[in-house]
Amino acid sequence: RHKMLFNFFHNLLGIDATIAKEDACKIEHYLNPKTLEYILKFL
């Protein structure tokens, strides 16, 4: 989950790697698994 979110933020949205890592770490605990599934499909 963390790696997927990091890749979404950093590679797709272009967010700085440090910020993307921090945000991925924080947000992965709050997103519904279904939301993560849809993000993965999008990627």
MORATA-V534195 format. One record per helix or strand. SS is the DSSP state (A for helix, B for strand). FROM is the first residue (numbers start at 1). TO is the last residue. If there is no record, write none. Layout:
BEGIN
ss:SS from:FROM to:TO
ss:SS from:FROM to:TO
END
This chain:
BEGIN
ss:A from:2 to:12
ss:A from:17 to:27
ss:A from:33 to:42
END
